[in-house]
Amino acid sequence: MGNRLSKLYTKTGDDGTSGLSDGDRIPKNHARMNAMGSVDELNSVIGLMICKLNDADMTEFYTCVQHDLFNIGGEISMPGYSFISAEKVRKIEDQIDAYNELVEPLKDFILPGGSEAASVCHIARATARRAERELVTLHQLDPVAESTRQYLNRLSDLLFVTARIINKAHGEGDVLWNKELS
């Protein structure tokens, strides 16, 4: 791959449009751009979460997730393409299953919180849910691969159980919702 970013500003977006990988230009507030932006934001939050982790295996796994998210952004930028395979979805599901074995079964709702790393993980989870909603909105306008939609759905579940694992590793319990305090 050659040097594709020779200039960081092009001024081509000054009219309120952004370019897709196929050369088409669409409004910056188009559902495709919203989905792409939320996936990028999710990738950034996961990058922050990785900085807070003290677990090499988890760091390696989530670094691979970041690459997948970058590929999802590319997929969104190229209508009709799919980069996320069913195998990628299975890897997320396998990780959820493995992490779930390490924590107690849920009996109550959990609030975002505990350790700082787990709190950042919960922010990533909420961002993943928004990215998924925006991907579904895009899918209603222009089909998005089922495996890509599944990946974001499973990723938010993985981030939930990851927050529980992080809190456990930090000696923190889950922050349980107390209906009496509301």
C-alpha positions in Angstrom: 0.0 0.0 0.0 1.4 3.4 -1.0 1.3 6.6 0.9 -2.4 7.5 0.7 -2.5 10.3 3.1 -0.1 12.8 1.7 -2.2 15.7 2.8 -4.5 15.7 5.9 -6.8 18.4 4.8 -8.3 18.4 1.4 -11.1 21.0 1.8 -13.4 18.7 -0.2 -15.6 18.3 2.8 -16.2 22.1 3.2 -19.5 21.7 1.4 -20.8 19.3 4.0 -20.1 16.1 2.2 -17.6 13.2 2.7 -16.1 10.9 0.2 -16.6 7.1 0.3 -14.0 4.6 -0.8 -15.7 4.2 -4.2 -15.4 8.0 -4.9 -19.1 8.8 -4.2 -19.8 11.8 -2.0 -22.5 11.8 0.6 -23.7 14.3 3.2 -21.8 14.2 6.4 -25.0 13.5 8.3 -26.0 10.5 6.2 -26.8 7.3 8.1 -23.6 5.7 6.5 -21.4 8.5 7.9 -23.1 8.3 11.4 -22.5 4.5 11.5 -18.9 5.0 10.4 -18.3 7.7 13.0 -19.8 5.6 15.8 -17.6 2.6 14.9 -14.6 4.9 14.9 -15.6 6.3 18.3 -16.0 2.8 19.6 -12.5 1.9 18.3 -11.1 5.0 20.1 -12.8 4.1 23.4 -11.5 0.5 23.2 -8.1 2.1 22.6 -8.5 4.0 25.9 -9.7 0.8 27.6 -6.7 -1.1 26.5 -4.5 1.6 28.1 -6.2 0.8 31.4 -5.8 -3.0 31.2 -3.3 -5.0 33.2 -3.9 -8.2 31.3 -1.7 -9.1 28.3 -4.2 -11.7 26.8 -7.1 -9.2 27.1 -5.0 -6.5 25.6 -4.1 -8.7 22.6 -7.7 -9.8 22.1 -9.0 -6.2 22.1 -6.2 -5.0 19.8 -7.5 -7.6 17.3 -11.0 -6.2 17.9 -9.7 -2.8 17.0 -8.5 -4.1 13.7 -11.9 -5.7 13.1 -13.6 -2.4 13.9 -11.3 -0.6 11.4 -12.4 -3.2 8.9 -16.0 -2.5 9.7 -15.4 1.2 9.1 -13.9 0.2 5.7 -16.9 -2.0 5.0 -19.3 0.8 5.7 -17.2 3.1 3.5 -17.5 0.6 0.6 -21.2 -0.2 0.1 -21.7 -3.9 -0.8 -18.5 -5.1 0.7 -18.1 -7.4 3.7 -15.0 -7.9 5.7 -16.3 -9.5 8.9 -16.8 -13.3 8.7 -19.0 -15.6 10.7 -15.8 -16.9 12.2 -15.0 -13.5 13.7 -18.5 -13.5 15.3 -17.8 -17.0 16.7 -14.5 -15.8 18.2 -16.4 -13.1 20.1 -19.0 -15.6 21.3 -16.2 -18.0 22.4 -14.6 -15.2 24.4 -18.0 -14.3 26.0 -18.4 -17.9 27.0 -14.9 -18.1 28.4 -15.3 -14.9 30.4 -18.7 -15.9 31.7 -17.1 -19.0 33.3 -14.9 -16.7 35.4 -17.7 -14.7 37.1 -20.7 -15.5 39.2 -24.1 -15.8 37.5 -26.0 -12.6 37.4 -28.8 -12.2 39.9 -29.3 -8.4 39.7 -28.8 -5.6 37.3 -25.4 -4.0 37.2 -24.6 -0.3 37.1 -21.6 0.9 35.1 -18.7 1.5 37.6 -16.3 -0.2 39.9 -12.7 0.3 38.8 -11.6 3.0 36.3 -10.8 0.3 33.6 -14.2 -1.3 34.0 -15.9 2.1 33.8 -14.2 2.8 30.5 -15.2 -0.7 29.4 -18.8 0.2 30.1 -18.5 3.4 28.1 -17.2 1.2 25.2 -20.2 -1.1 25.7 -22.7 1.8 25.5 -20.8 3.1 22.4 -21.0 -0.3 20.8 -24.8 -0.3 21.4 -25.1 3.1 19.7 -22.9 1.9 16.8 -25.1 -1.1 16.4 -28.2 1.0 16.3 -26.7 3.3 13.7 -25.6 0.2 11.7 -29.2 -1.1 11.8 -30.5 2.3 10.6 -28.1 2.1 7.7 -29.1 -1.5 7.0 -32.7 -0.3 6.6 -31.5 2.0 3.8 -28.8 -0.1 2.3 -28.0 -3.7 3.2 -25.1 -4.3 5.7 -23.8 -7.8 6.1 -25.5 -9.9 8.7 -22.1 -11.0 10.2 -21.1 -7.3 10.7 -24.4 -6.5 12.5 -23.9 -9.7 14.6 -20.3 -8.7 15.4 -21.3 -5.4 16.9 -24.2 -7.0 18.8 -21.9 -9.6 20.4 -19.2 -7.1 21.0 -21.4 -5.1 23.4 -22.2 -8.3 25.3 -18.5 -9.1 25.4 -17.7 -5.7 26.8 -20.3 -6.1 29.5 -18.7 -9.4 30.8 -15.3 -7.9 30.3 -16.2 -5.1 32.7 -17.2 -7.7 35.2 -13.9 -9.6 34.7 -11.9 -6.3 35.1 -13.7 -5.5 38.4 -13.1 -8.9 39.7 -9.4 -8.7 38.8 -9.2 -5.3 40.6 -10.9 -6.8 43.7 -14.0 -4.8 43.1 -17.4 -6.3 43.1 -20.1 -5.6 40.5 -22.0 -2.4 41.2 -25.5 -3.7 41.8 -28.6 -1.6 41.0 -30.6 -0.9 44.1 -34.2 -0.1 43.3 -34.6 1.4 46.8 -32.1 4.2 46.0 -34.0 5.4 42.9 
